[in-house]
């Protein structure tokens, strides 16, 4: 369940205890193992979200993304047997993504077709790191699902509200004001009307491939065809 957006009027300092530092190290170790496997076949993944920022909890996901279309076969040859494979699309106008869920709570995602600039910025908005940054124990700033800006400190992090400060936060994260406004709009609206925000999820059978299934979806869904067509112009 997504965390409720929070209006925070004054910055808050969070100090990490031993357990959180150990959890962060364990989650990053799992992410790094997956990322290095992907890099072994010349892919360029990064991890994003709380393991990039550092504000992890026992329920934190390990999200690894390859931010460009690739052959799913090349990807699957270096990953362990998946627990689940799916195609997902947040809204009719957004990129269709492949998700591969593997052991230890790791999800590897990749776009089926070309992403727009704002979709690239989504990951930077939430915080993203490459394998070298993980090895060097670098944490980065990003915004969580409560719409709080998380800024790492030597002993934990500083969190401050995003709502009403979109322009300032966008500058800090080197993203466009548009992505800041979009994420505030999506998360506050989702909280108000109780939607999950997922337009489409198709779990693949063992006999289904990502590309073939995506083509079938495009053949039967005019909205998806239009979304792909706009990106190919």
N, C-alpha and C positions, 0 to 999 in steps of 0.2 A: 504493500500500500504506500502511495506517495505521501511524503510528509506535508503537513499543512503549511502554506506560505505564512511567514511570520513578519510582523511589522516590528522592527527593532529600532528604537529611537536613539539608543546610545551603544557604542561598541562594547563588546564583551570579550574578556580574555579567558581562554580555556587552557588549563594546564593539564598535560598528559601524565598519567601514571605509568608505572612499569608495564601493566597489562596491555595498555593501548599501544605502547611502543613495540612490544613483542608481537601483538596482533598485526600491526602495520608491516613489520618485517616478514611475518609469515605470509601475508597476502601478497606482498610484493615479490616474494620468492616464487610463489606459484605463477604470478603473472610473468615474471622474467623467464621462467622455464618455457612457457608457451611462446613468448616473443622471440626467444633465441631459436626455437624450432622453426618458426616462420621465417626468421632472417636467414636460416640455413638454405632456403630456396629463393633467396634474393627478394623477399617481401619486406615491406617497411611498416611494421605495426607500431602502435603506441597504446598505452593504457590510459584510461580517463576516469574521472569521477573521484570518489573519496580516496582511493589508493594513490592518486596523483597529488591530492591536496594534503592528505594525512589524517583527516578527520574520520577514521574508520570506526566501525562498530562490529559486533559479532554477526550482524545481518548484512554487512557490506558485500556487494557484488564484486567480482573481478572481471572487469570489462576491458577487452582488448579489441581494437578496431584496425582494419586496413582501410584507409580512406579513399580507395579507388577501386574500380571494377577489376576483378581478377578471375581466373579460371578456378571454379570451386574444386575441380579435381586436383589441381596443384596444391591447394590449401589443405584438402582432406588427406592427402598422402603423408603429411608430416604431423597430423594431429592424432591423438588417441581416438579409439572408437567413440563416437558421439553418444551422449545420452538422449539428445533430441536435436533435430534440425528443423528450422522453420524459415518461412518468408514472412516479413512483417513490414507494414507501412503505417506510419503514424496518422497521416491524413491523406486524402486523395491526391493532393498536389506535391507530396513529399516523396523522397526517393524510396524505392523498394529495397529492403535490405535482407541479406541472408544472415541468419544467426545459427551458430554451431555451439551447442552446450556440451562441454566435456567434463571430466572428473574434477573434483575439488572446487566446484562452483565457478568455473571459468566459462565465460561466453566470448566467442570470437565472432565479430560481425564484419560485414563488408557490403558495399553498395552493389546492386545488380546493374545499375546504369549510372551515368555521370551525375555527380552531386553538384548542387549550386553552392556559391560562395557561403551563403548563410548556413548551409548544412555542414560545411567544413567548420564554420565558426562555432557551431553547437558544442563541439568537443573542447575547443579552447575556452569557451564560456564556462564549462564545468571543470576545467583543469585537465591537462594532458601532459604525459611524459613519455619519452622514448626509453629504450633499454639502457642506454648509457646514463641517463639521469637516474634511473632506478639503482643502477650499480653504484652511482656516486651519492646515493641517499638524498637526492634533491627532491624537495616538495615544491609545488607551485600553487599560486592563487587560483581560485575558481569559485563558482556559485553553486550552492547545493539546492536541493528540491524545496527547501523552505524559503528560498530566495534570500539567503544570507551569503554575503561575500566572505569566503574563508581565506585568510592570509596567514601563511605559516610563520611561526616565531620559533626561536631556538628551543623553547620549552613546551610548545603546543601550537595554538593558533589564536588569531584575533578574528572575531566575526562581527559583521556590521550589516545593517539592512540595505537592500537593493531598491525596494519600492520608494520612489521619489528621488532616487540618486542614480538613475539609469545611465545618464551621460557620464558621470564621474566613474562609475564602475566599468563601463565600456572602455574608457580611456585606460584605466589601470590594467585591463586584460588585453588591450590592443585588439579589440573587436569592434564591429560597427554598432552604432546606436540601435540600428534595426534589429539585431539579434537580441539585444537587451530588452527592447520593448516587446518583441515577440514572446520571449520566454516569460516575462512578467504577465503578459496578457493570457498566454496559454495556461500557466499554473494557477493564476488567480481565478480564471474562468472555470478551470477543471475543479477547483475546490468548491466554487459556488454552486455548480450544477451536478457535481458528482460523477463526471465521466472519466474513464481511464485514459482517453486520448489516443487509443489504438484503433485505427480504422480497419486494418486487415491483419489477420494472423492465419497462416496456413502451415500446419505441421506436416512435414514431408514424411511419406512412407519410406521404408527401406529401399524400395525400388524406384523412387523418384529422385531426380537430380534437380539442382537449383535452377540451372539455365532453362531446361526443358519445361519445368513447372512454371517458371516466370513467363515464358513465351505463351503457355496455355492461358495464364491469367490475363495477359495482354490481349490475346485473341478474343477473349470473352468479356473484357471490361473496357468500354470506350474511354472512361476517365483515365485509366492507367495508360492506355495508348496515347492519349493527349499529353499526359505528363511526360512520357518518354519522348514524344515528338517535339515538344517545346525545348528539350535539352539538346536535341540533335541539330538544331538550326544553327 
